[in-house]
Amino acid sequence: MRLSSLGPALHRGFRIECGRVHLRPLRQSDWRDWAALRGASRDFLVPWEPTWSYDSLGRGAFRRRVKAYDREWQQGTGYSLMLVRRDDEALLGGMTLTNLRRGVAQCASLGYWIGARHARQGYMTEGTGGMLAFCFEDLGLHRVEAACLPNNAASKALLARTGFREEGYARQYLRINGTWQDHLLFAILRDDWVLAKGR
């Protein structure tokens, strides 16, 4: 795995290589591929995500999304990366690191999605491994949190497989698909990750 510079001016060239995939920032030129993948995966994704806006796949909304991601990167408050297959540069999904807290917390929240046709092929497991290396090695975080719906078996399995531990149950934690829904809470500490990596 290779992690390139974190300098804000260089974030367009940033890449995390991890197995068959790499992670890189979203670009304005990704719009068609991104919209096509999200559109084809709508039924697969909608049950697990916030309500899609009427123009969520439009070029204007995408442009605003990329600009917001760029601002977060420049400010060091969030990192949104595309999951890309190395062989053919196909977009597979995305990962976000949000709610980054420094000071006494040194913590952030992990989110992720994958296109329907790429699910259950191990791509997100590899991407999560790369993202955790970024969190603990480059950002110096102490803790990474994640949450998923109790009936999302695939997400629960991914988190368990990548070293997260279930820590709790939050009632009406996030508004998903238009409804406030309960979530399972997971986390991984840097010490957990170092121990798992050493095995």
Buried (B, 14 or more C-beta within 10 A) or exposed (E): EEBBEBEEEEBEEBBBBBBBBBBBBBEEEBBEBBBEBBEEBEEBBBEBBEEBEEEBBEEEBBEEBBEEBBEBBEEEBBBBBBBBBEEEEBBBBBBBBEBBBEEEEBBBBBBBBBBBEBBEEBBBBBBBBBBBBBBBBBBEBBBBBBBBBEEBEEBBEBBEEBBBEEEEEEEEBBEBBEEEBBBBBBBBBBEBBEEEEEE
